[in-house]
Amino acid sequence: MKKHILFALLFCLLAGVASGQKNPVKNYDAKLGIGIFPTFLKDDTKLNVLPITASIDYRLNKKFSLGIYGGYSKSTASKQDIFGDSNFIQWSNQFTAVGLRGTIHHQTAYENWEVYGGMTLGMAFSDISILDGTKETAEYLKLEDQSEFIYTAFLGTRFHLSDQLGVFAELGFLTSLANIGVSYRFN
């Protein structure tokens, strides 16, 4: 719960800073996306909540923007025969990531299409709940709540349907290896 409160406070802080700026150019880009290749897919997980991402970027100029990022996913996984016997464990992982991102933008020859890439620096939180199994098995597999500093790169493309509305696709590594979604520009 603390993680969600931290994310909400960070979001409100940056939104407040962003709303205090006055500029006639549409300098803010808000994006909402859904992950199509979750990062926990390798663990043979069952998704309880598709990875969702949200970000708000402030466009400093035509080529560079700074912003905040947030992502969330929830999955369930299990393992059997851990010690060579019929031992079984099942757990749930609520994953939250928050961070700051810097982006370099490139306008292509097509007016409504751009490509971009950059870095995200932030924190990732895994909230692990044991659903079935023993404490010893969980300790052996190191299934425990974790929080860690993260840094990752991303590469994406966006097509502007209008002056304000667009669609995007992005590759990176946080809540999902690939995201698709909508973007909205505003002052």
GICOR-V124671 format. One record per backbone hydrogen bond with DSSP energy under -0.5 kcal/mol. CO is the residue of the C=O (numbers start at 1). NH is the residue of the N-H. If there is no record, write none. Layout:
CO|NH + CO|NH
This chain:
1|5 + 2|6 + 3|7 + 4|8 + 5|9 + 6|10 + 7|11 + 8|12 + 9|13 + 10|14 + 11|15 + 12|16 + 13|17 + 14|18 + 15|19 + 16|20 + 17|20 + 18|21 + 21|23 + 25|27 + 27|59 + 28|186 + 29|57 + 30|184 + 31|55 + 32|182 + 33|53 + 34|180 + 37|177 + 38|41 + 39|42 + 40|43 + 40|45 + 41|44 + 45|47 + 46|76 + 49|74 + 51|35 + 52|72 + 53|33 + 54|70 + 55|31 + 56|68 + 57|29 + 57|59 + 58|60 + 58|66 + 63|105 + 64|60 + 64|61 + 65|103 + 66|58 + 67|101 + 68|56 + 69|99 + 70|54 + 71|97 + 72|52 + 73|95 + 74|48 + 74|49 + 75|93 + 76|46 + 77|91 + 79|89 + 81|84 + 87|81 + 87|82 + 89|79 + 90|131 + 90|132 + 91|77 + 92|129 + 93|75 + 93|95 + 94|127 + 95|73 + 96|125 + 97|71 + 98|123 + 99|69 + 100|121 + 101|67 + 102|119 + 103|65 + 104|117 + 106|115 + 109|111 + 110|113 + 112|160 + 113|108 + 114|158 + 115|106 + 116|156 + 117|104 + 118|154 + 119|102 + 120|152 + 121|100 + 122|150 + 123|98 + 124|148 + 125|96 + 125|127 + 126|128 + 126|146 + 127|94 + 129|92 + 129|131 + 132|90 + 134|138 + 135|139 + 136|140 + 137|141 + 138|143 + 139|142 + 142|144 + 146|126 + 148|124 + 150|122 + 152|120 + 154|118 + 155|171 + 156|116 + 157|169 + 158|114 + 158|160 + 159|161 + 159|167 + 164|185 + 165|161 + 165|162 + 166|183 + 167|159 + 168|181 + 169|157 + 170|179 + 171|155 + 175|39 + 176|174 + 177|172 + 178|36 + 178|37 + 179|170 + 180|34 + 181|168 + 182|32 + 183|166 + 184|30 + 186|28
